[in-house]
Protein backbone atom coordinates (compact mmCIF):
# COMPACT_ATOMS: atom_id res chain seq x y z
CA UNK A 1 0.00 0.00 0.00
CA UNK A 2 1.34 3.40 -0.98
CA UNK A 3 2.33 5.49 2.02
CA UNK A 4 0.10 8.51 2.53
CA UNK A 5 2.04 11.79 2.19
CA UNK A 6 2.42 13.99 5.24
CA UNK A 7 -0.02 16.85 5.74
CA UNK A 8 1.07 20.48 6.00
CA UNK A 9 1.05 20.42 9.82
CA UNK A 10 2.79 17.03 9.92
CA UNK A 11 5.60 18.31 7.70
CA UNK A 12 6.17 21.30 10.00
CA UNK A 13 6.00 19.13 13.12
CA UNK A 14 8.54 16.68 11.70
CA UNK A 15 10.83 19.61 10.87
CA UNK A 16 10.58 20.93 14.45
CA UNK A 17 11.37 17.48 15.88
CA UNK A 18 14.41 17.11 13.63
CA UNK A 19 15.64 20.56 14.63
CA UNK A 20 15.16 19.72 18.31
CA UNK A 21 17.50 16.75 17.84
CA UNK A 22 20.09 19.22 16.53
CA UNK A 23 19.62 21.46 19.55
CA UNK A 24 17.39 23.98 17.77
CA UNK A 25 14.00 25.19 18.97
CA UNK A 26 12.03 26.61 16.07
CA UNK A 27 9.15 28.52 17.61
CA UNK A 28 7.00 29.12 14.55
CA UNK A 29 4.69 28.10 13.01
CA UNK A 30 2.25 27.58 14.68
CA UNK A 31 3.34 29.06 18.02
CA UNK A 32 2.44 32.73 18.44
CA UNK A 33 5.49 34.13 20.20
CA UNK A 34 6.48 36.18 17.18
CA UNK A 35 5.15 39.68 17.73
CA UNK A 36 1.82 41.42 17.84
CA UNK A 37 1.58 42.09 14.11
CA UNK A 38 1.90 38.43 13.16
CA UNK A 39 -0.50 37.29 15.88
CA UNK A 40 -3.15 39.75 14.74
CA UNK A 41 -2.52 38.74 11.14
CA UNK A 42 -3.43 35.17 12.10
CA UNK A 43 -6.51 36.38 13.99
CA UNK A 44 -7.65 38.37 10.97
CA UNK A 45 -7.10 35.48 8.59
CA UNK A 46 -9.14 33.35 10.99
CA UNK A 47 -12.07 35.76 10.73
CA UNK A 48 -12.37 35.34 6.95
CA UNK A 49 -14.69 32.61 5.67
CA UNK A 50 -15.50 31.37 2.17
CA UNK A 51 -18.90 31.43 0.49
CA UNK A 52 -19.01 28.13 -1.43
CA UNK A 53 -20.74 27.39 -4.71
CA UNK A 54 -21.27 23.66 -4.46
CA UNK A 55 -23.96 23.71 -7.17
CA UNK A 56 -21.56 25.13 -9.74
CA UNK A 57 -18.44 22.94 -9.54
CA UNK A 58 -15.37 23.91 -11.53
CA UNK A 59 -11.93 22.44 -12.05
CA UNK A 60 -9.45 24.93 -10.61
CA UNK A 61 -6.17 25.92 -12.24
CA UNK A 62 -3.52 27.54 -10.01
CA UNK A 63 -1.02 28.30 -12.77
CA UNK A 64 0.33 31.85 -13.11
CA UNK A 65 3.09 33.87 -14.75
CA UNK A 66 5.41 36.34 -13.06
CA UNK A 67 8.40 38.09 -14.61
CA UNK A 68 7.98 36.06 -17.79
CA UNK A 69 8.16 32.72 -15.95
CA UNK A 70 5.30 30.21 -16.03
CA UNK A 71 4.60 28.77 -12.58
CA UNK A 72 2.30 26.11 -11.15
CA UNK A 73 1.31 28.00 -8.02
CA UNK A 74 1.00 31.57 -6.68
CA UNK A 75 3.16 30.59 -3.72
CA UNK A 76 6.69 31.95 -3.41
CA UNK A 77 9.58 31.63 -1.00
CA UNK A 78 9.95 34.86 0.92
CA UNK A 79 13.62 35.90 0.74
CA UNK A 80 15.56 33.65 3.07
CA UNK A 81 19.21 33.41 4.03
CA UNK A 82 21.38 30.58 5.30
CA UNK A 83 20.23 29.34 8.72
CA UNK A 84 22.93 27.98 11.04
CA UNK A 85 21.69 24.37 11.07
CA UNK A 86 21.85 24.16 7.26
CA UNK A 87 24.76 22.75 5.34
CA UNK A 88 26.41 24.88 2.67
CA UNK A 89 23.98 23.35 0.19
CA UNK A 90 20.87 24.19 2.21
CA UNK A 91 19.52 27.11 0.20
CA UNK A 92 20.27 25.35 -3.07
CA UNK A 93 18.29 22.31 -1.88
CA UNK A 94 15.38 24.58 -0.95
CA UNK A 95 15.59 26.16 -4.42
CA UNK A 96 15.49 22.64 -5.89
CA UNK A 97 12.24 21.98 -4.04
CA UNK A 98 10.74 25.18 -5.45
CA UNK A 99 11.91 24.35 -8.96
CA UNK A 100 10.37 20.87 -8.80
CA UNK A 101 7.08 22.27 -7.45
CA UNK A 102 6.94 25.06 -10.07
CA UNK A 103 7.15 27.94 -7.60
CA UNK A 104 9.13 31.18 -7.36
CA UNK A 105 12.25 31.30 -5.17
CA UNK A 106 13.56 34.45 -3.47
CA UNK A 107 17.00 34.66 -1.87
CA UNK A 108 18.16 37.21 0.69
CA UNK A 109 21.64 37.50 2.18
CA UNK A 110 23.94 34.93 0.65
CA UNK A 111 27.00 34.29 -1.47
CA UNK A 112 27.42 34.29 -5.21
CA UNK A 113 27.92 30.52 -5.32
CA UNK A 114 24.56 29.57 -3.81
CA UNK A 115 22.82 32.16 -5.97
CA UNK A 116 24.38 30.77 -9.14
CA UNK A 117 23.82 27.14 -8.20
CA UNK A 118 20.17 27.84 -7.40
CA UNK A 119 19.77 29.37 -10.86
CA UNK A 120 21.74 26.57 -12.54
CA UNK A 121 19.41 23.87 -11.23
CA UNK A 122 16.56 25.62 -13.03
CA UNK A 123 14.84 27.47 -10.19
CA UNK A 124 13.34 30.87 -11.08
CA UNK A 125 15.22 33.06 -8.61
CA UNK A 126 14.57 36.61 -7.40
CA UNK A 127 17.44 38.29 -5.55
CA UNK A 128 16.30 40.60 -2.75
CA UNK A 129 19.13 43.00 -1.92
CA UNK A 130 19.44 44.37 1.60
CA UNK A 131 19.37 48.15 2.17
CA UNK A 132 23.13 48.63 2.41
CA UNK A 133 24.46 51.98 3.50
CA UNK A 134 27.00 51.64 0.69
CA UNK A 135 25.24 52.56 -2.53
CA UNK A 136 28.01 50.85 -4.46
CA UNK A 137 27.25 47.59 -2.64
CA UNK A 138 23.62 47.88 -3.72
CA UNK A 139 24.63 48.38 -7.35
CA UNK A 140 27.08 45.47 -7.09
CA UNK A 141 24.38 43.10 -5.85
CA UNK A 142 21.90 44.26 -8.49
CA UNK A 143 24.46 43.83 -11.28
CA UNK A 144 25.26 40.35 -10.01
CA UNK A 145 21.57 39.42 -10.11
CA UNK A 146 21.43 40.56 -13.74
CA UNK A 147 24.62 38.78 -14.79
CA UNK A 148 23.81 35.48 -13.09
CA UNK A 149 20.31 35.13 -14.56
CA UNK A 150 17.82 36.16 -11.87
CA UNK A 151 14.29 36.75 -13.14
CA UNK A 152 13.88 39.85 -10.97
CA UNK A 153 15.66 41.83 -8.25
CA UNK A 154 14.46 43.92 -5.34
CA UNK A 155 15.05 45.35 -1.89
CA UNK A 156 13.42 44.81 1.49
CA UNK A 157 13.38 48.41 2.65
CA UNK A 158 12.21 47.55 6.17
CA UNK A 159 15.18 45.33 7.01
CA UNK A 160 17.10 48.11 8.73
CA UNK A 161 14.33 48.46 11.29
CA UNK A 162 14.37 44.80 12.28
CA UNK A 163 14.61 43.71 15.91
CA UNK A 164 18.04 42.82 17.29
CA UNK A 165 18.13 39.78 19.58
CA UNK A 166 20.69 38.23 21.90
CA UNK A 167 24.27 38.64 20.77
CA UNK A 168 23.37 39.46 17.17
CA UNK A 169 25.82 41.92 15.66
CA UNK A 170 24.40 45.40 15.16
CA UNK A 171 23.29 46.09 11.61
CA UNK A 172 23.82 49.83 11.93
CA UNK A 173 27.22 49.82 10.24
CA UNK A 174 26.01 47.86 7.21
CA UNK A 175 22.37 48.80 6.66
CA UNK A 176 20.25 51.92 6.79
CA UNK A 177 17.05 53.56 5.56
CA UNK A 178 16.98 54.18 1.83
CA UNK A 179 15.97 57.46 0.25
CA UNK A 180 13.57 57.64 -2.68
CA UNK A 181 16.36 59.19 -4.75
CA UNK A 182 18.64 56.19 -4.29
CA UNK A 183 15.89 53.69 -5.05
CA UNK A 184 14.77 55.58 -8.13
CA UNK A 185 18.31 55.61 -9.50
CA UNK A 186 18.84 51.91 -8.80
CA UNK A 187 15.53 50.96 -10.41
CA UNK A 188 16.25 53.09 -13.49
CA UNK A 189 19.61 51.41 -14.06
CA UNK A 190 18.57 47.75 -13.90
CA UNK A 191 17.09 45.83 -16.79
CA UNK A 192 15.34 43.45 -14.40
CA UNK A 193 11.87 43.94 -12.88
CA UNK A 194 12.37 45.56 -9.47
CA UNK A 195 10.44 44.60 -6.33
CA UNK A 196 10.11 46.76 -3.22
CA UNK A 197 9.40 44.68 -0.11
CA UNK A 198 8.12 46.11 3.17
CA UNK A 199 5.10 48.12 2.03
CA UNK A 200 2.33 48.60 4.61
CA UNK A 201 0.71 51.90 3.69
CA UNK A 202 -1.00 53.56 0.76
CA UNK A 203 1.61 56.32 0.77
CA UNK A 204 4.57 53.95 0.48
CA UNK A 205 2.73 51.88 -2.13
CA UNK A 206 2.03 54.90 -4.32
CA UNK A 207 5.60 56.10 -3.88
CA UNK A 208 6.99 52.70 -4.84
CA UNK A 209 4.95 52.70 -8.04
CA UNK A 210 6.08 56.24 -8.84
CA UNK A 211 9.71 55.15 -8.39
CA UNK A 212 9.23 52.47 -11.04
CA UNK A 213 8.78 49.29 -8.99
CA UNK A 214 7.33 46.47 -11.08
CA UNK A 215 6.02 44.73 -7.98
CA UNK A 216 5.66 45.38 -4.27
CA UNK A 217 5.48 42.97 -1.34
CA UNK A 218 3.11 43.90 1.45
CA UNK A 219 5.13 42.68 4.42
CA UNK A 220 6.19 43.49 7.98
CA UNK A 221 9.16 41.11 8.02
CA UNK A 222 7.62 38.56 10.36
CA UNK A 223 9.40 37.99 13.64
CA UNK A 224 11.94 40.70 12.80
CA UNK A 225 9.38 43.45 12.32
CA UNK A 226 8.87 46.51 14.44
CA UNK A 227 6.12 45.51 16.84
CA UNK A 228 2.65 46.89 16.11
CA UNK A 229 3.25 47.71 12.48
CA UNK A 230 0.04 47.14 10.52
CA UNK A 231 -0.52 43.41 9.91
CA UNK A 232 0.04 42.66 6.24
CA UNK A 233 -3.47 41.29 5.60
CA UNK A 234 -5.00 44.39 7.18
CA UNK A 235 -2.88 46.62 4.95
CA UNK A 236 -3.45 44.59 1.78
CA UNK A 237 -6.96 45.67 0.70
CA UNK A 238 -6.15 49.37 1.05
CA UNK A 239 -2.93 48.96 -0.91
CA UNK A 240 -4.72 46.87 -3.55
CA UNK A 241 -7.45 49.47 -3.98
CA UNK A 242 -4.81 52.17 -4.41
CA UNK A 243 -2.19 50.59 -6.70
CA UNK A 244 -3.43 47.10 -7.54
CA UNK A 245 -3.95 48.05 -11.18
CA UNK A 246 -0.52 49.69 -11.44
CA UNK A 247 1.80 47.12 -9.87
CA UNK A 248 1.93 43.40 -9.14
CA UNK A 249 1.08 42.89 -5.47
CA UNK A 250 2.66 40.13 -3.41
CA UNK A 251 2.23 39.56 0.32
CA UNK A 252 3.91 37.59 3.10
CA UNK A 253 4.19 37.30 6.90
CA UNK A 254 2.36 34.60 8.83
CA UNK A 255 0.75 32.57 6.04
CA UNK A 256 0.65 28.80 6.45
CA UNK A 257 -1.98 27.14 4.23
CA UNK A 258 -3.59 27.09 0.82
CA UNK A 259 -6.70 28.65 2.29
CA UNK A 260 -4.54 31.51 3.59
CA UNK A 261 -3.32 32.04 0.03
CA UNK A 262 -6.85 32.17 -1.35
CA UNK A 263 -7.88 34.77 1.24
CA UNK A 264 -4.93 36.97 0.29
CA UNK A 265 -5.70 36.56 -3.42
CA UNK A 266 -9.31 37.57 -2.77
CA UNK A 267 -8.07 40.78 -1.14
CA UNK A 268 -5.87 41.74 -4.08
CA UNK A 269 -2.56 39.87 -3.83
CA UNK A 270 -1.26 37.93 -6.82
CA UNK A 271 1.05 35.61 -4.88
CA UNK A 272 1.79 34.77 -1.25
CA UNK A 273 5.17 34.19 0.40
CA UNK A 274 6.18 31.56 2.96
CA UNK A 275 9.45 31.37 4.90
CA UNK A 276 9.38 29.66 8.31
CA UNK A 277 7.21 26.81 6.99
CA UNK A 278 9.71 26.30 4.18
CA UNK A 279 12.62 26.07 6.60
CA UNK A 280 10.70 23.53 8.70
CA UNK A 281 9.88 21.51 5.57
CA UNK A 282 13.57 21.49 4.66
CA UNK A 283 14.43 20.35 8.18
CA UNK A 284 11.85 17.58 7.79
CA UNK A 285 13.00 16.06 4.48
CA UNK A 286 15.35 18.37 2.58
CA UNK A 287 14.33 19.42 -0.91
CA UNK A 288 11.68 16.68 -1.05
CA UNK A 289 10.09 18.08 2.10
CA UNK A 290 9.98 21.53 0.54
CA UNK A 291 8.47 20.19 -2.67
CA UNK A 292 5.86 18.20 -0.74
CA UNK A 293 4.87 21.19 1.39
CA UNK A 294 4.39 23.39 -1.69
CA UNK A 295 2.37 20.68 -3.42
CA UNK A 296 0.18 20.12 -0.35
CA UNK A 297 -0.48 23.85 0.09
CA UNK A 298 -1.24 24.20 -3.62
CA UNK A 299 -3.58 21.20 -3.54
CA UNK A 300 -5.53 22.81 -0.71
CA UNK A 301 -5.68 26.08 -2.63
CA UNK A 302 -6.94 24.26 -5.74
CA UNK A 303 -9.59 22.36 -3.76
CA UNK A 304 -11.00 25.49 -2.11
CA UNK A 305 -10.91 27.44 -5.37
CA UNK A 306 -13.09 24.74 -6.89
CA UNK A 307 -15.48 24.90 -3.94
CA UNK A 308 -15.98 28.65 -4.31
CA UNK A 309 -16.36 28.46 -8.10
CA UNK A 310 -13.02 29.95 -9.17
CA UNK A 311 -11.70 28.15 -12.24
CA UNK A 312 -8.48 30.17 -12.29
CA UNK A 313 -6.64 32.78 -10.27
CA UNK A 314 -8.16 35.60 -12.32
CA UNK A 315 -11.62 34.55 -11.13
CA UNK A 316 -10.76 35.05 -7.44
CA UNK A 317 -12.62 38.11 -6.13
CA UNK A 318 -13.31 39.66 -2.74
CA UNK A 319 -16.93 38.53 -3.05
CA UNK A 320 -15.97 34.93 -2.17
CA UNK A 321 -15.18 36.09 1.38
CA UNK A 322 -17.52 36.61 4.33
CA UNK A 323 -15.87 38.49 7.16
CA UNK A 324 -16.82 37.52 10.71
CA UNK A 325 -16.18 39.39 13.98
CA UNK A 326 -12.75 38.67 15.40
CA UNK A 327 -12.72 36.89 18.76
CA UNK A 328 -9.97 38.55 20.81
CA UNK A 329 -9.41 35.79 23.38
C-alpha positions as CSV (number, residue, x, y, z in Angstrom):
1,X,0.0,0.0,0.0
2,X,1.3,3.4,-1.0
3,X,2.3,5.5,2.0
4,X,0.1,8.5,2.5
5,X,2.0,11.8,2.2
6,X,2.4,14.0,5.2
7,X,0.0,16.8,5.7
8,X,1.1,20.5,6.0
9,X,1.1,20.4,9.8
10,X,2.8,17.0,9.9
11,X,5.6,18.3,7.7
12,X,6.2,21.3,10.0
13,X,6.0,19.1,13.1
14,X,8.5,16.7,11.7
15,X,10.8,19.6,10.9
16,X,10.6,20.9,14.4
17,X,11.4,17.5,15.9
18,X,14.4,17.1,13.6
19,X,15.6,20.6,14.6
20,X,15.2,19.7,18.3
21,X,17.5,16.7,17.8
22,X,20.1,19.2,16.5
23,X,19.6,21.5,19.6
24,X,17.4,24.0,17.8
25,X,14.0,25.2,19.0
26,X,12.0,26.6,16.1
27,X,9.1,28.5,17.6
28,X,7.0,29.1,14.6
29,X,4.7,28.1,13.0
30,X,2.2,27.6,14.7
31,X,3.3,29.1,18.0
32,X,2.4,32.7,18.4
33,X,5.5,34.1,20.2
34,X,6.5,36.2,17.2
35,X,5.1,39.7,17.7
36,X,1.8,41.4,17.8
37,X,1.6,42.1,14.1
38,X,1.9,38.4,13.2
39,X,-0.5,37.3,15.9
40,X,-3.1,39.8,14.7
41,X,-2.5,38.7,11.1
42,X,-3.4,35.2,12.1
43,X,-6.5,36.4,14.0
44,X,-7.7,38.4,11.0
45,X,-7.1,35.5,8.6
46,X,-9.1,33.3,11.0
47,X,-12.1,35.8,10.7
48,X,-12.4,35.3,7.0
49,X,-14.7,32.6,5.7
50,X,-15.5,31.4,2.2
51,X,-18.9,31.4,0.5
52,X,-19.0,28.1,-1.4
53,X,-20.7,27.4,-4.7
54,X,-21.3,23.7,-4.5
55,X,-24.0,23.7,-7.2
56,X,-21.6,25.1,-9.7
57,X,-18.4,22.9,-9.5
58,X,-15.4,23.9,-11.5
59,X,-11.9,22.4,-12.1
60,X,-9.4,24.9,-10.6
61,X,-6.2,25.9,-12.2
62,X,-3.5,27.5,-10.0
63,X,-1.0,28.3,-12.8
64,X,0.3,31.8,-13.1
65,X,3.1,33.9,-14.8
66,X,5.4,36.3,-13.1
67,X,8.4,38.1,-14.6
68,X,8.0,36.1,-17.8
69,X,8.2,32.7,-15.9
70,X,5.3,30.2,-16.0
71,X,4.6,28.8,-12.6
72,X,2.3,26.1,-11.1
73,X,1.3,28.0,-8.0
74,X,1.0,31.6,-6.7
75,X,3.2,30.6,-3.7
76,X,6.7,31.9,-3.4
77,X,9.6,31.6,-1.0
78,X,9.9,34.9,0.9
79,X,13.6,35.9,0.7
80,X,15.6,33.6,3.1
81,X,19.2,33.4,4.0
82,X,21.4,30.6,5.3
83,X,20.2,29.3,8.7
84,X,22.9,28.0,11.0
85,X,21.7,24.4,11.1
86,X,21.8,24.2,7.3
87,X,24.8,22.7,5.3
88,X,26.4,24.9,2.7
89,X,24.0,23.3,0.2
90,X,20.9,24.2,2.2
91,X,19.5,27.1,0.2
92,X,20.3,25.3,-3.1
93,X,18.3,22.3,-1.9
94,X,15.4,24.6,-1.0
95,X,15.6,26.2,-4.4
96,X,15.5,22.6,-5.9
97,X,12.2,22.0,-4.0
98,X,10.7,25.2,-5.4
99,X,11.9,24.4,-9.0
100,X,10.4,20.9,-8.8
101,X,7.1,22.3,-7.5
102,X,6.9,25.1,-10.1
103,X,7.2,27.9,-7.6
104,X,9.1,31.2,-7.4
105,X,12.3,31.3,-5.2
106,X,13.6,34.5,-3.5
107,X,17.0,34.7,-1.9
108,X,18.2,37.2,0.7
109,X,21.6,37.5,2.2
110,X,23.9,34.9,0.6
111,X,27.0,34.3,-1.5
112,X,27.4,34.3,-5.2
113,X,27.9,30.5,-5.3
114,X,24.6,29.6,-3.8
115,X,22.8,32.2,-6.0
116,X,24.4,30.8,-9.1
117,X,23.8,27.1,-8.2
118,X,20.2,27.8,-7.4
119,X,19.8,29.4,-10.9
120,X,21.7,26.6,-12.5
121,X,19.4,23.9,-11.2
122,X,16.6,25.6,-13.0
123,X,14.8,27.5,-10.2
124,X,13.3,30.9,-11.1
125,X,15.2,33.1,-8.6
126,X,14.6,36.6,-7.4
127,X,17.4,38.3,-5.5
128,X,16.3,40.6,-2.7
129,X,19.1,43.0,-1.9
130,X,19.4,44.4,1.6
131,X,19.4,48.2,2.2
132,X,23.1,48.6,2.4
133,X,24.5,52.0,3.5
134,X,27.0,51.6,0.7
135,X,25.2,52.6,-2.5
136,X,28.0,50.9,-4.5
137,X,27.3,47.6,-2.6
138,X,23.6,47.9,-3.7
139,X,24.6,48.4,-7.3
140,X,27.1,45.5,-7.1
141,X,24.4,43.1,-5.8
142,X,21.9,44.3,-8.5
143,X,24.5,43.8,-11.3
144,X,25.3,40.4,-10.0
145,X,21.6,39.4,-10.1
146,X,21.4,40.6,-13.7
147,X,24.6,38.8,-14.8
148,X,23.8,35.5,-13.1
149,X,20.3,35.1,-14.6
150,X,17.8,36.2,-11.9
151,X,14.3,36.7,-13.1
152,X,13.9,39.8,-11.0
153,X,15.7,41.8,-8.3
154,X,14.5,43.9,-5.3
155,X,15.1,45.3,-1.9
156,X,13.4,44.8,1.5
157,X,13.4,48.4,2.6
158,X,12.2,47.5,6.2
159,X,15.2,45.3,7.0
160,X,17.1,48.1,8.7
161,X,14.3,48.5,11.3
162,X,14.4,44.8,12.3
163,X,14.6,43.7,15.9
164,X,18.0,42.8,17.3
165,X,18.1,39.8,19.6
166,X,20.7,38.2,21.9
167,X,24.3,38.6,20.8
168,X,23.4,39.5,17.2
169,X,25.8,41.9,15.7
170,X,24.4,45.4,15.2
171,X,23.3,46.1,11.6
172,X,23.8,49.8,11.9
173,X,27.2,49.8,10.2
174,X,26.0,47.9,7.2
175,X,22.4,48.8,6.7
176,X,20.3,51.9,6.8
177,X,17.1,53.6,5.6
178,X,17.0,54.2,1.8
179,X,16.0,57.5,0.2
180,X,13.6,57.6,-2.7
181,X,16.4,59.2,-4.8
182,X,18.6,56.2,-4.3
183,X,15.9,53.7,-5.1
184,X,14.8,55.6,-8.1
185,X,18.3,55.6,-9.5
186,X,18.8,51.9,-8.8
187,X,15.5,51.0,-10.4
188,X,16.2,53.1,-13.5
189,X,19.6,51.4,-14.1
190,X,18.6,47.8,-13.9
191,X,17.1,45.8,-16.8
192,X,15.3,43.4,-14.4
193,X,11.9,43.9,-12.9
194,X,12.4,45.6,-9.5
195,X,10.4,44.6,-6.3
196,X,10.1,46.8,-3.2
197,X,9.4,44.7,-0.1
198,X,8.1,46.1,3.2
199,X,5.1,48.1,2.0
200,X,2.3,48.6,4.6
201,X,0.7,51.9,3.7
202,X,-1.0,53.6,0.8
203,X,1.6,56.3,0.8
204,X,4.6,53.9,0.5
205,X,2.7,51.9,-2.1
206,X,2.0,54.9,-4.3
207,X,5.6,56.1,-3.9
208,X,7.0,52.7,-4.8
209,X,4.9,52.7,-8.0
210,X,6.1,56.2,-8.8
211,X,9.7,55.1,-8.4
212,X,9.2,52.5,-11.0
213,X,8.8,49.3,-9.0
214,X,7.3,46.5,-11.1
215,X,6.0,44.7,-8.0
216,X,5.7,45.4,-4.3
217,X,5.5,43.0,-1.3
218,X,3.1,43.9,1.5
219,X,5.1,42.7,4.4
220,X,6.2,43.5,8.0
221,X,9.2,41.1,8.0
222,X,7.6,38.6,10.4
223,X,9.4,38.0,13.6
224,X,11.9,40.7,12.8
225,X,9.4,43.4,12.3
226,X,8.9,46.5,14.4
227,X,6.1,45.5,16.8
228,X,2.6,46.9,16.1
229,X,3.3,47.7,12.5
230,X,0.0,47.1,10.5
231,X,-0.5,43.4,9.9
232,X,0.0,42.7,6.2
233,X,-3.5,41.3,5.6
234,X,-5.0,44.4,7.2
235,X,-2.9,46.6,5.0
236,X,-3.4,44.6,1.8
237,X,-7.0,45.7,0.7
238,X,-6.1,49.4,1.1
239,X,-2.9,49.0,-0.9
240,X,-4.7,46.9,-3.5
241,X,-7.4,49.5,-4.0
242,X,-4.8,52.2,-4.4
243,X,-2.2,50.6,-6.7
244,X,-3.4,47.1,-7.5
245,X,-4.0,48.1,-11.2
246,X,-0.5,49.7,-11.4
247,X,1.8,47.1,-9.9
248,X,1.9,43.4,-9.1
249,X,1.1,42.9,-5.5
250,X,2.7,40.1,-3.4
251,X,2.2,39.6,0.3
252,X,3.9,37.6,3.1
253,X,4.2,37.3,6.9
254,X,2.4,34.6,8.8
255,X,0.8,32.6,6.0
256,X,0.6,28.8,6.5
257,X,-2.0,27.1,4.2
258,X,-3.6,27.1,0.8
259,X,-6.7,28.7,2.3
260,X,-4.5,31.5,3.6
261,X,-3.3,32.0,0.0
262,X,-6.8,32.2,-1.3
263,X,-7.9,34.8,1.2
264,X,-4.9,37.0,0.3
265,X,-5.7,36.6,-3.4
266,X,-9.3,37.6,-2.8
267,X,-8.1,40.8,-1.1
268,X,-5.9,41.7,-4.1
269,X,-2.6,39.9,-3.8
270,X,-1.3,37.9,-6.8
271,X,1.0,35.6,-4.9
272,X,1.8,34.8,-1.2
273,X,5.2,34.2,0.4
274,X,6.2,31.6,3.0
275,X,9.5,31.4,4.9
276,X,9.4,29.7,8.3
277,X,7.2,26.8,7.0
278,X,9.7,26.3,4.2
279,X,12.6,26.1,6.6
280,X,10.7,23.5,8.7
281,X,9.9,21.5,5.6
282,X,13.6,21.5,4.7
283,X,14.4,20.4,8.2
284,X,11.8,17.6,7.8
285,X,13.0,16.1,4.5
286,X,15.3,18.4,2.6
287,X,14.3,19.4,-0.9
288,X,11.7,16.7,-1.0
289,X,10.1,18.1,2.1
290,X,10.0,21.5,0.5
291,X,8.5,20.2,-2.7
292,X,5.9,18.2,-0.7
293,X,4.9,21.2,1.4
294,X,4.4,23.4,-1.7
295,X,2.4,20.7,-3.4
296,X,0.2,20.1,-0.3
297,X,-0.5,23.8,0.1
298,X,-1.2,24.2,-3.6
299,X,-3.6,21.2,-3.5
300,X,-5.5,22.8,-0.7
301,X,-5.7,26.1,-2.6
302,X,-6.9,24.3,-5.7
303,X,-9.6,22.4,-3.8
304,X,-11.0,25.5,-2.1
305,X,-10.9,27.4,-5.4
306,X,-13.1,24.7,-6.9
307,X,-15.5,24.9,-3.9
308,X,-16.0,28.7,-4.3
309,X,-16.4,28.5,-8.1
310,X,-13.0,29.9,-9.2
311,X,-11.7,28.1,-12.2
312,X,-8.5,30.2,-12.3
313,X,-6.6,32.8,-10.3
314,X,-8.2,35.6,-12.3
315,X,-11.6,34.6,-11.1
316,X,-10.8,35.1,-7.4
317,X,-12.6,38.1,-6.1
318,X,-13.3,39.7,-2.7
319,X,-16.9,38.5,-3.1
320,X,-16.0,34.9,-2.2
321,X,-15.2,36.1,1.4
322,X,-17.5,36.6,4.3
323,X,-15.9,38.5,7.2
324,X,-16.8,37.5,10.7
325,X,-16.2,39.4,14.0
326,X,-12.7,38.7,15.4
327,X,-12.7,36.9,18.8
328,X,-10.0,38.5,20.8
329,X,-9.4,35.8,23.4
